[in-house]
Amino acid sequence: MKNKSLLSVLVAGGIIMAGCGNTEDTKKEEKPATEQAQQTAAVDLTTELSAYQQFALEQMDHFLLDTEKFVNLFKAGDIEGAKAAYAPARMYFERSEPIAESFGDLDPRIDGRLADIEEEGKGKEEWTGYHKLEYALWVENTTKGYEAVADQLLADAKELHALVQTVEVTPDLMITGAVDLLNEVSTSKITGEEEIYSHTDLYDFKANIEGAEKIFEILRPKLEAKDKELVVALDEKFKAVDDLLALHATADGGYISYEDLTEENTKALAAAVNQLGEPLSQMGIILE
Amino acid sequence: MTTSNDEKWINKKISRRDMLKLTGMGVAGIAIGASGFGGVMKAMGYDMFEPVADSITAKNKVNFYGKHQSGINTPVQKHIYFASLTVLVTSKEELQELFKKWTPLVVRLMNGELMVDLTTNTRVPTGDTGEAEGLDASNLSITVGVGPSLFDKLGMAHLKPAELADLPHFPKDQLQKEYTGGDLCIQACADDPQVAFHAVRNLVRAASGKVEIKWSQAGFNSFPAEGGTPRNLFAFKDGTVNPSIKDEQDLNKVVWVDKGWLKGGSYLVARKIQMHLETWDRTSLKDQEATFGRYRDSGAPFGKTKEFDDFDVEAKDSKGEYIMPDTSHVHLARKSGARILRRSYSYASGVMSNTGAHDAGLLFISFQKDPAQFTTVQNSLGRMDKMNEYITHRGSAVFACFPGVQKGSYLGEALFNAL
């Protein structure tokens, strides 16, 4: 999760990136940058943007339904049932994270970890959302006393679902979002810091990768036209990550606990994600 | 300082304009280094394998082209970033392509230029990671070598020189897997730590999916204002008996390989040696000096007054005792009779998580025409060396560093020609 709204970062992004370019050429680039903006406007991504919006809305529909199911099990005191429903429900959120996390306040309410809350100078009592219920289920082994948190989670999921209907998907949101999903994997999932009680990090990992892959699939025709080799590289690197993840899948379609991964396993996964990240970060060429 | 920066801008602008002229393209383009871009770059008229010349205007510049690679008989710089790499490529052809790709990039880095970055598209990452912007070449040298494991991995075992083998186990070695071995190495030395790191970072990034870092170590050397031999973290002068890097004849005897595809190259031995500073610091000066066999202040061998005074290890005093104790580091090293070119750097990398002691020591690096020279010295030190009480060898690797490159050629060409 991120503290800032991705959208607000993206709005400022253009200016910041220009400032970070090669200083020697900043002046020279001022004019081309303007031209480039015009060119960008000329690239027609209408089909791709609406396809992604469609995807995100579907994910959010499922997220709301599965969150409702999870909350109902939780409130019924069905600890095992709630545990089983926890990770799969979260995957819808993780898959569409570029959009789901763009509402600054809602993201930490739904997906905040205790460490994130404490970082903001808040205490345990202000902590809400999935990870607090994760704590209840896996550490306290109870649902009692957490009913209000469960109610709040469902209310927040509904609010998110409503807000997402109004999101305008931009090319930057898609392209930055794909890399951002990978960065989420590299910084918190691969270290087991996302699901510190349930250790279901590999579910989030898989969902983040699927979210990035979806963006790639939608942009594939445009990328093909611009650079066939990049598409070949991306196909190869996505497959490498997916194949590695498949080694840790369980018979029921889930994944083994993060705690059962060896250091060699996590290192191999991290390397595969980094190797995917390099070509993935080049998808912006279609906006040129 | 401003002046030098201004000049730098001018130089860079010229080189960039030249490059644009050379490649016959406008400002549009693609960052080099990312996978899958060869096609677009070729289509746009940019050839990533185009040779790059050593700059004649760059400040503090070490030349890339020559009989030998830089970073061996180059005056020792203040900083190192050493990386041992694992190859991910599975064929000799891919490895050859990587060296061809790296060669012009290495020249650019040593010229103090940015990696190729012709794009103005801010929606993709820049070709250069950028942290060396505004810094000059800082005497950057880059030395590339191949390890024994590479040859078996890529089906080139018949070309592995007999000398290129993992070092034997030495008494008191405590080698850790995470600091040992490697298929390739990049030794980047510079007078600026960020320039050295930037070089390794960008070369590895340009080889994404082809190599990964197995282990790496940063290190530093500090030179007294009036010149002279730098001191290690035990405060003793380190490298006094080194052969002169200006004496090519002597280097032919000690450093340069004279046969096969490695002719003109050299073997690099790297040892990560932890120095137990806490125990050293509670050792009396007398015992410290007896450990080395030299006086700390002057660096002179026992019984002499000046650092470079020659000495006889067998000399004894009136009581019949060795003047230079026979358990001292210098006594044992000299007695081995073997010579090597040392190019070591100190490191301080935080604290050991298990003991809270300084995680500090020496990234020992030596060049020799045969790793056996190092083995002879190390065997002579053996269990006898009084220094063992204060050090632990944690990492070890040996690499065959390619001969120098002529313009139009590439790193390791002789190896691939021998295939």
HADDOCK unambig.tbl for C-alpha pairs under 7 A between the chains (distance, minus, plus):
assign (segid A and resid 17 and name CA) (segid B and resid 122 and name CA) 6.19 0.50 0.50
assign (segid A and resid 18 and name CA) (segid B and resid 122 and name CA) 6.71 0.50 0.50
assign (segid A and resid 24 and name CA) (segid B and resid 9 and name CA) 6.48 0.50 0.50
assign (segid A and resid 227 and name CA) (segid B and resid 40 and name CA) 6.08 0.50 0.50
assign (segid A and resid 229 and name CA) (segid B and resid 36 and name CA) 4.60 0.50 0.50
assign (segid A and resid 229 and name CA) (segid B and resid 37 and name CA) 6.46 0.50 0.50
assign (segid A and resid 229 and name CA) (segid B and resid 39 and name CA) 6.57 0.50 0.50
assign (segid A and resid 230 and name CA) (segid B and resid 35 and name CA) 6.90 0.50 0.50
assign (segid A and resid 230 and name CA) (segid B and resid 36 and name CA) 4.37 0.50 0.50
assign (segid A and resid 230 and name CA) (segid B and resid 37 and name CA) 6.43 0.50 0.50
assign (segid A and resid 233 and name CA) (segid B and resid 35 and name CA) 6.67 0.50 0.50
assign (segid A and resid 233 and name CA) (segid B and resid 36 and name CA) 5.77 0.50 0.50
assign (segid A and resid 275 and name CA) (segid B and resid 208 and name CA) 5.90 0.50 0.50
assign (segid A and resid 275 and name CA) (segid B and resid 209 and name CA) 5.32 0.50 0.50
assign (segid A and resid 278 and name CA) (segid B and resid 34 and name CA) 5.99 0.50 0.50
assign (segid A and resid 279 and name CA) (segid B and resid 34 and name CA) 5.98 0.50 0.50
assign (segid A and resid 279 and name CA) (segid B and resid 35 and name CA) 5.64 0.50 0.50
assign (segid A and resid 281 and name CA) (segid B and resid 124 and name CA) 6.14 0.50 0.50
assign (segid A and resid 281 and name CA) (segid B and resid 125 and name CA) 6.67 0.50 0.50
assign (segid A and resid 282 and name CA) (segid B and resid 124 and name CA) 5.29 0.50 0.50
assign (segid A and resid 284 and name CA) (segid B and resid 123 and name CA) 4.87 0.50 0.50
assign (segid A and resid 284 and name CA) (segid B and resid 124 and name CA) 5.14 0.50 0.50
assign (segid A and resid 285 and name CA) (segid B and resid 124 and name CA) 6.69 0.50 0.50
assign (segid A and resid 288 and name CA) (segid B and resid 121 and name CA) 6.12 0.50 0.50
